[in-house]
Amino acid sequence: MIFQKGNRGRTGNGFLFAAALTALFLVSCSDNKLPAPPKAHPELLLEIYEAAANGNHKLALVKIERLRAIEKTSVFLSELEAVERNNAVMKHVNGLVEKGEFQAALKYLEAQEIQNGRHEDTTEAVEQLARLVKIGAFLEKAGKAKSSDQLSGALAGLRDATKNIMISQKIQNFIERKESEVKTMQMTENDRMQFGMIADIGMLLEQGRGGTAAAVTALLALENGENPALPKILSAMARTPDSRK
C-alpha cells in the first residue's frame, strides 16, 4: 500500500476540499505481495493473475474459490485469497475516497476489518481515513461558523488534526483567511455588544434605574474606556436625580 501524504478537506458554504483530501489517500493494491504460485492448474492461475493485474479483484476471488475447491489444503491459495480480498476492499475504498465520501469509506473499511480481521494495509488506511473525516468536519465547521468563538474552536481543531502532516496550499490559504476573519468577527461582536450596553443604559435611565445604569456604564468603561458615548452617558447620569438607585 502506498499513502501519499499531502492534501486535505471539505467545507460548507459551497467550498469543497474533496480533491485536496483525496490526494492524501491514494493507495495501490498489493499485487506485489502475491506468493509464488504452485505448478498445478496453470491456466486457472493465469486467469487469476490476469484478473488481479487488471484490477478486477472480485473476479480474481471467484476464480480463486474455484481453484480452492480443487486444492482444498493449499496454503498458497489461502494467502492469495487474503491478498485479493484485501485488494478488492481497498479498490472499493479508493472509489469512495475519489468521490469525497470519506465517512462512507471509513465505515466500510471498519466493517471489513470486523468481518475479515485486521490487515497491515487496512490498519493504516483506517487511521488515514479517520483523520480525513476529522479534518473534513472541522473544515465544515469553520466554513459555517457564525461567531468568533465557533470559528476559533473549528480552527483550533483543524490545526490539531493537520499537525505533523503536509496539507494543500488551498487548505492552507483557507485556514489563513479564516484566522484573519476571527479578528474581524471579534471586533464586530465587541462593537455590537457595546452598542447594546449603551442602549440598555439609556433605557435604564428612562426607567429611573440610575444605580443599575451606573453599573452597566462601569462595565462599558472597562470594555472600552475610550468609547465616545461615555462622556454623554456620564453627563446624562449626572443630571439624573435618582442615579444612585
C-alpha positions in Angstrom: 0.0 0.0 0.0 1.3 3.5 -0.8 0.0 6.5 1.1 0.9 9.8 -0.4 0.6 12.2 2.5 -0.3 15.6 1.1 -3.6 17.4 0.9 -6.9 17.5 2.8 -10.6 18.6 3.4 -14.2 19.6 2.7 -16.2 22.6 4.0 -19.7 24.0 3.8 -20.9 27.1 2.0 -20.1 25.5 -1.3 -16.3 25.4 -0.5 -15.4 21.9 -1.4 -12.0 20.4 -0.5 -12.7 16.8 -1.6 -10.0 16.9 -4.2 -7.4 18.1 -1.7 -8.3 15.4 0.8 -8.4 12.7 -1.9 -4.8 13.4 -2.8 -3.8 12.4 0.7 -5.4 9.0 0.3 -4.0 7.3 -2.8 -3.5 3.6 -2.3 -2.3 0.9 -4.6 -3.3 -2.8 -4.3 -0.8 -5.2 -3.0 -0.3 -7.4 -6.1 3.4 -7.3 -5.5 2.8 -9.3 -2.3 1.4 -12.3 -4.2 3.1 -15.6 -3.1 4.8 -17.9 -5.6 2.2 -20.0 -7.5 2.1 -23.8 -7.5 2.7 -25.7 -10.7 -0.7 -27.3 -10.9 -3.7 -25.8 -12.8 -1.6 -23.2 -14.7 -4.5 -22.0 -16.9 -6.7 -21.1 -14.0 -3.8 -19.5 -12.1 -3.1 -17.4 -15.2 -6.7 -16.2 -15.3 -6.4 -15.3 -11.6 -3.2 -13.3 -12.2 -4.7 -11.6 -15.2 -7.8 -10.5 -13.3 -5.6 -9.2 -10.5 -3.4 -7.3 -12.8 -6.4 -5.7 -14.5 -7.7 -4.6 -11.1 -10.7 -7.0 -11.3 -10.1 -8.3 -7.8 -13.7 -9.6 -7.4 -13.3 -11.8 -10.5 -9.9 -13.0 -9.2 -11.6 -14.0 -5.9 -14.3 -16.0 -7.8 -11.6 -17.9 -9.7 -9.6 -18.4 -6.5 -12.6 -20.0 -4.9 -12.9 -22.4 -7.9 -9.3 -23.4 -7.5 -9.6 -23.8 -3.8 -12.4 -26.3 -4.4 -9.8 -28.4 -6.1 -6.8 -27.6 -3.9 -8.6 -27.6 -0.5 -5.3 -27.6 1.6 -3.3 -25.2 -0.5 -1.6 -22.6 1.8 -0.7 -20.6 -1.4 -4.4 -20.3 -2.3 -5.3 -19.2 1.2 -2.7 -16.5 1.1 -3.7 -15.5 -2.4 -7.3 -15.2 -1.4 -6.5 -13.0 1.6 -4.4 -10.7 -0.7 -7.1 -10.4 -3.3 -9.8 -9.9 -0.8 -7.8 -7.0 0.6 -7.2 -5.6 -2.8 -10.9 -5.7 -3.6 -11.6 -3.9 -0.3 -9.0 -1.2 -1.0 -10.3 -0.7 -4.5 -13.8 0.0 -3.2 -12.4 2.3 -0.6 -10.5 4.3 -3.2 -13.6 4.6 -5.2 -15.4 6.2 -2.3 -12.5 8.4 -1.5 -12.2 9.7 -5.0 -15.9 10.8 -4.7 -15.1 12.6 -1.5 -17.2 10.1 0.6 -14.7 9.7 3.4 -17.1 8.8 6.1 -18.6 6.1 4.0 -15.1 4.8 3.1 -14.2 4.7 6.8 -17.4 2.8 7.8 -16.9 0.3 5.0 -13.3 -0.4 5.9 -14.1 -0.7 9.6 -16.9 -3.2 8.8 -14.5 -5.2 6.6 -12.0 -5.4 9.4 -14.7 -6.7 11.7 -15.7 -9.3 9.1 -12.3 -10.4 7.8 -9.9 -9.3 10.6 -7.3 -6.5 10.5 -4.5 -6.3 7.9 -1.4 -4.2 7.8 -2.8 -2.4 4.8 -6.3 -1.7 6.2 -4.9 -0.6 9.6 -3.0 2.4 8.2 -5.9 3.1 5.8 -8.4 3.3 8.8 -6.1 5.7 10.6 -5.7 7.9 7.5 -9.5 7.9 6.8 -10.3 8.8 10.4 -8.0 11.8 10.1 -9.6 12.8 6.8 -13.1 12.6 8.3 -11.9 14.7 11.3 -10.3 17.3 9.1 -13.3 17.5 6.8 -15.6 18.0 9.8 -13.5 20.9 11.1 -13.4 22.5 7.7 -17.1 22.2 7.5 -17.5 23.9 10.9 -15.1 26.6 10.0 -17.0 27.3 6.8 -20.3 27.6 8.7 -19.1 29.4 11.8 -21.4 32.3 12.8 -19.3 33.6 15.7 -15.7 34.2 16.5 -15.9 31.5 19.2 -17.2 28.9 16.8 -14.6 29.8 14.2 -11.8 29.8 16.7 -12.8 26.4 18.0 -13.0 25.0 14.5 -9.6 26.3 13.5 -8.0 25.0 16.7 -9.4 21.5 15.9 -8.2 21.9 12.4 -4.7 22.8 13.4 -4.6 19.8 15.7 -5.9 17.4 13.1 -3.4 18.6 10.5 -0.4 18.6 12.9 2.7 17.0 11.5 1.3 16.4 8.0 1.5 18.3 4.8 -1.7 20.0 3.6 -2.5 21.5 0.3 -1.9 25.2 -0.4 -5.7 25.6 -1.0 -6.5 24.5 2.5 -3.6 26.5 4.0 -5.0 29.6 2.3 -8.4 28.8 3.7 -7.1 28.5 7.2 -5.1 31.8 7.0 -8.2 33.6 5.6 -10.4 32.3 8.4 -7.8 33.2 11.0 -8.0 36.8 9.8 -11.8 36.6 9.9 -11.7 35.7 13.6 -10.3 39.1 14.4 -12.8 40.9 12.2 -15.7 38.9 13.8 -14.4 39.7 17.3 -14.3 43.4 16.5 -17.8 43.3 15.1 -19.1 41.3 18.1 -17.5 43.7 20.5 -19.0 46.8 18.7 -22.4 45.1 18.8 -22.1 44.4 22.5 -21.1 47.9 23.3 -23.9 49.3 21.3 -26.3 47.1 23.2 -24.9 48.2 26.5 -25.4 51.9 25.5 -29.0 51.2 24.5 -29.5 49.4 27.9 -28.1 52.4 29.8 -30.5 54.8 28.0 -33.4 52.5 28.8 -32.4 52.2 32.5 -32.1 56.0 32.8 -35.5 56.4 31.3 -36.9 54.0 33.8 -35.3 55.9 36.7 -32.9 53.0 37.5 -29.8 55.1 37.8 -27.9 52.7 40.0 -28.2 49.8 37.5 -27.4 52.2 34.7 -24.2 53.2 36.6 -23.2 49.6 36.9 -23.7 48.9 33.2 -21.7 52.1 32.5 -18.8 50.9 34.6 -18.8 47.6 32.6 -18.8 49.6 29.4 -15.9 51.7 30.6 -14.0 48.5 31.4 -14.7 47.1 28.0 -13.7 50.3 26.2 -12.7 53.4 28.2 -12.4 55.4 25.0 -16.0 54.8 23.8 -17.2 58.2 22.5 -20.6 57.6 24.1 -19.2 57.5 27.7 -18.9 61.3 28.2 -22.5 61.8 27.1 -23.7 59.0 29.3 -21.9 60.3 32.4 -23.3 63.8 31.7 -26.8 62.4 31.5 -26.3 60.4 34.7 -25.1 63.5 36.5 -28.3 65.3 35.6 -30.4 62.3 36.8 -31.6 62.8 40.4 -32.1 59.1 41.2 -28.8 58.0 39.7 -28.0 56.2 42.9 -31.0 53.9 42.8 
